[in-house]
Structure formats: structure tokens, C-alpha cells
């Protein structure tokens, strides 16, 4: 039976201490390199930070959807503005038509009016955004979700602004009625645009606050980490020296036998 030689309790303690220091140094170096607390140091803060980060990420998607809705409304408003300008031209033609009794001139004015009506149809048809058109001959409705826990959203009703939807005909009264209808649609959509802009700004601020809060929860103090790194290095050197002394003592004891 051979003799078994084991480490003394002093050597074991030194080795275990070195292992603990090595783990602490790993955590410290990770924090120095990332600027974030290591999750092994504060798992609760890490989980809370992740929850805030996930919520901020969800809000980023919501904000994009709101901005998409805003762009859709702005496209419709741009179309309405151009349509009103075309209607003003149509009104001038209708006014002249009603003042003349010359059939040839009336026919020419009718042709001009029809061309403007066609341009109005084109403007209404081309005022969509990303496949959604709020003022075409068959207008879409649009629902924009705000991302709140209560499922709040804003539904935008489409309002046709083509010549047929405006009941446009070659008379001043008809054109005036069409202009009033376009202005009413523009006013409604303008209010919607303001609401979406306010909501987009609010969502962005909330997202930024959540991201800042998540960062604060896990942000590390680099000055403290630097001081800790120096302290750990000193502890490592002392522990290594202690292990060497213990090992030398054990060898000295063994040599006595």
C-alpha cells in the first residue's frame, strides 16, 4: 500500500481563495470592457433592465407604425392641397362658361373642365402611401395602434376626393361645394395629423426614458471598477505568495522524513 500525499488545509484555502479572486477578476474585466454590471453581480437588476429594454423595443415598433400612419395622412393632405388648387382652376373655367353663350367657346371650356376633372382623379389616386390611400375613389380606412396596455388606437376614415366623390360638374356652385368638401376633409385629416404627431413624440420620449432607465439599472461605475481591479490584482499577488509559502513549508516538512 503506497502512501498518499494530500494538500494541507492552508494550501487548499489559498487555492480556493485564488479561484474566488479569478472569478471576481473575470466579472471586473467584463464590466470594464462593457460598461455594464455583470449579471452575476446583480441578477435582479439585469432582469429588470431586460424588461425595460423589451418594452422600449416594443415601443420602437409602435413608433414606426405611428410614423407610417402619419406619412399616410400627410400624403393625403398633400393630395387634397393639389386638388384644391385644381378646383380653383376649374372654378375659373366654370365661371367663364356661365358667362358666355358662344357654343364653340362653351365646348372648349367643357373640354378644359373635363381635363382638370381627370387630373383631380389622378391626384386622388396617386395620394396613397405604402398601399393605403385615404382620398381615392375607393378610399381606405386606417387604424393606428398606440401600443398601450388598453389596446388604444386611432381609426382614420377615408374620404374620397376624386371628381365623382366630389360630385363635380361644370358650374360654379358645384365647384364651390367640391372646394368646401376638400377643405373639410383637409381639416379633419389635419387634426388627425396633429394627434399622430403628438403621439409619436410621446412614444419616442417614453422609449428614450425606458432605455435610459434600463441603462441606469446595469451601468457600472468605471472608476470603482478600476480601483477594484487594482485591489484584486494585489489580492491575487498576496494569495499566490501565500500559496508559495504554504507549499515551501510542506516541502520542508516532507524532507524531515
C-alpha positions in Angstrom: 0.0 0.0 0.0 1.5 3.3 -1.1 1.5 6.4 1.0 -1.0 9.1 -0.1 0.1 12.7 0.0 -2.6 15.4 0.2 -2.6 19.2 0.3 -2.7 20.9 3.6 -5.7 22.9 4.7 -3.6 26.0 4.3 -2.8 25.2 0.6 -6.4 24.3 -0.1 -7.6 27.6 1.4 -5.0 29.5 -0.7 -6.1 27.7 -3.9 -9.8 28.3 -3.2 -9.0 32.0 -2.5 -7.2 32.3 -5.8 -10.2 30.7 -7.6 -12.5 33.3 -6.0 -10.2 36.1 -7.0 -10.0 34.8 -10.5 -13.9 34.8 -10.8 -14.0 38.3 -9.4 -11.4 39.4 -11.9 -13.4 37.9 -14.7 -16.5 39.9 -13.6 -14.5 43.0 -13.1 -12.9 42.8 -16.6 -16.2 42.1 -18.2 -17.7 45.2 -16.6 -14.7 47.4 -17.6 -15.0 46.3 -21.2 -18.8 46.6 -21.5 -19.6 49.4 -19.0 -22.4 47.3 -17.7 -22.7 45.4 -14.5 -22.1 41.7 -14.8 -25.3 39.8 -14.4 -23.6 37.6 -11.8 -23.2 40.6 -9.6 -26.9 41.7 -9.7 -29.3 39.3 -11.5 -32.4 41.2 -10.3 -31.1 44.5 -11.8 -30.3 42.6 -15.0 -33.8 41.1 -15.3 -35.4 44.5 -14.6 -33.2 46.1 -17.2 -34.2 43.5 -19.8 -37.9 44.1 -19.0 -37.5 47.8 -19.7 -35.4 47.2 -22.8 -38.0 44.8 -24.2 -40.7 47.4 -23.6 -38.6 50.1 -25.3 -38.2 47.7 -28.3 -41.9 47.2 -28.5 -42.4 51.0 -28.4 -39.9 51.4 -31.2 -42.2 49.2 -33.4 -45.2 51.2 -32.2 -43.5 54.5 -33.1 -42.7 53.2 -36.6 -46.3 52.3 -37.1 -47.5 55.7 -35.9 -45.0 57.4 -38.3 -46.3 55.2 -41.1 -49.8 56.4 -40.3 -48.6 60.0 -40.2 -46.9 59.6 -43.6 -50.2 58.2 -45.0 -52.1 61.2 -43.6 -49.6 63.7 -44.9 -49.7 62.1 -48.4 -53.5 62.5 -48.4 -53.2 66.1 -47.2 -50.7 66.9 -50.0 -53.1 65.4 -52.5 -56.0 67.5 -51.1 -53.9 70.6 -51.4 -53.2 69.9 -55.0 -56.8 69.0 -55.7 -58.0 72.3 -54.2 -55.6 74.2 -56.5 -57.0 72.3 -59.4 -60.6 73.1 -58.3 -59.7 76.8 -58.2 -58.8 76.5 -61.9 -62.0 74.6 -62.5 -64.0 77.4 -60.8 -62.5 80.0 -63.1 -63.5 77.8 -66.1 -67.0 77.3 -64.8 -67.4 81.0 -64.1 -66.4 81.8 -67.7 -68.7 79.0 -69.0 -71.7 80.5 -67.3 -70.9 84.0 -68.7 -70.6 83.0 -72.3 -73.3 81.9 -74.7 -70.9 81.0 -77.6 -71.3 77.3 -78.3 -67.8 77.0 -79.6 -66.3 78.6 -76.5 -68.5 76.6 -74.2 -67.3 73.4 -75.9 -63.7 74.4 -75.5 -64.3 75.3 -71.8 -66.1 71.9 -71.3 -63.0 70.2 -72.7 -60.7 72.1 -70.3 -63.0 71.3 -67.4 -63.0 67.6 -68.2 -59.2 67.6 -68.4 -59.0 69.2 -64.9 -61.5 66.7 -63.6 -59.3 63.9 -64.9 -56.3 65.4 -63.3 -58.2 65.6 -60.0 -58.9 61.9 -60.4 -55.2 61.2 -60.9 -54.2 63.3 -57.9 -56.7 61.4 -55.7 -55.5 58.1 -57.0 -51.8 58.9 -56.5 -52.0 60.3 -53.0 -51.6 57.0 -51.2 -48.7 55.8 -49.1 -47.4 52.3 -48.8 -50.6 50.9 -50.4 -53.0 52.9 -48.3 -55.0 55.8 -49.9 -57.4 57.9 -47.8 -58.8 60.0 -50.6 -59.1 57.8 -53.7 -62.3 56.9 -55.4 -62.5 53.9 -53.1 -60.7 55.2 -50.0 -59.1 53.0 -47.4 -59.6 53.3 -43.6 -56.5 53.2 -41.4 -56.2 52.1 -37.8 -53.1 53.2 -36.0 -52.3 51.3 -32.7 -50.8 53.3 -29.9 -49.3 50.2 -28.2 -50.9 50.9 -24.8 -51.9 48.2 -22.4 -55.6 49.1 -23.0 -55.3 48.5 -26.8 -55.9 52.1 -27.6 -55.8 53.2 -31.2 -56.9 55.8 -33.7 -59.1 54.9 -36.7 -58.8 57.3 -39.7 -61.8 57.2 -42.1 -61.0 57.6 -45.7 -62.8 60.4 -47.6 -62.9 60.2 -51.4 -61.7 63.3 -53.2 -61.9 62.3 -56.8 -64.3 64.1 -59.2 -67.1 61.6 -58.7 -66.9 61.7 -54.9 -66.9 65.5 -55.1 -70.0 65.4 -57.4 -68.1 67.8 -59.7 -69.9 69.4 -62.6 -69.4 72.4 -64.8 -70.9 75.0 -62.5 -69.6 77.5 -60.0 -71.9 76.2 -57.3 -70.7 72.6 -57.9 -67.1 73.6 -57.8 -67.6 75.7 -54.6 -69.3 72.7 -53.0 -66.3 70.5 -54.0 -63.8 73.0 -52.6 -65.7 73.1 -49.3 -65.7 69.3 -49.2 -62.0 69.1 -49.9 -61.3 71.8 -47.2 -63.4 69.9 -44.7 -61.5 66.7 -45.4 -58.2 68.5 -45.1 -59.3 70.0 -41.8 -60.2 66.6 -40.4 -57.0 64.9 -41.6 -55.0 67.9 -40.4 -56.4 67.3 -36.9 -55.5 63.7 -37.2 -52.0 64.5 -38.3 -51.6 66.7 -35.2 -52.8 63.9 -32.9 -50.4 61.4 -34.5 -47.5 63.8 -34.3 -48.2 64.3 -30.6 -48.5 60.6 -30.0 -45.3 59.9 -32.0 -43.4 62.4 -29.8 -44.8 61.0 -26.6 -43.9 57.4 -27.7 -40.3 58.5 -28.6 -39.9 60.2 -25.2 -41.3 57.2 -23.4 -39.0 54.9 -25.3 -36.0 57.1 -24.5 -36.9 57.1 -20.8 -37.2 53.3 -20.7 -33.9 52.9 -22.5 -32.2 55.3 -20.1 -33.8 53.5 -17.1 -32.6 50.1 -18.4 -29.1 51.5 -18.8 -29.1 53.1 -15.4 -30.0 49.8 -13.7 -27.0 47.9 -15.1 -24.5 50.7 -15.7 -21.3 50.2 -13.8 -19.0 52.7 -12.1 -15.8 52.5 -14.1 -13.8 54.4 -11.5 -14.9 51.9 -8.9 -14.2 49.0 -11.3 -10.7 50.4 -11.9 -10.0 50.6 -8.2 -11.4 47.1 -7.7 -9.2 45.8 -10.5 -6.1 47.1 -8.7 -7.3 45.6 -5.4 -8.0 42.2 -7.0 -4.5 42.3 -8.6 -3.0 42.9 -5.1 -5.1 40.2 -3.6 -4.1 37.8 -6.3 -0.4 38.5 -5.7 -0.7 38.1 -2.0 -2.7 34.8 -2.4 -0.1 33.5 -4.8 2.7 34.4 -2.4 0.7 32.7 0.4 0.4 29.5 -1.6 4.1 29.5 -2.4 4.9 29.9 1.3 2.5 27.1 2.2 4.0 24.9 -0.5 7.5 25.6 0.7 6.5 24.8 4.3 5.0 21.5 3.2 8.1 20.5 1.3 10.2 21.3 4.3 8.1 19.1 6.5 8.3 16.2 4.0 12.1 16.4 3.8 12.2 15.7 7.6 11.0 12.1 6.9 
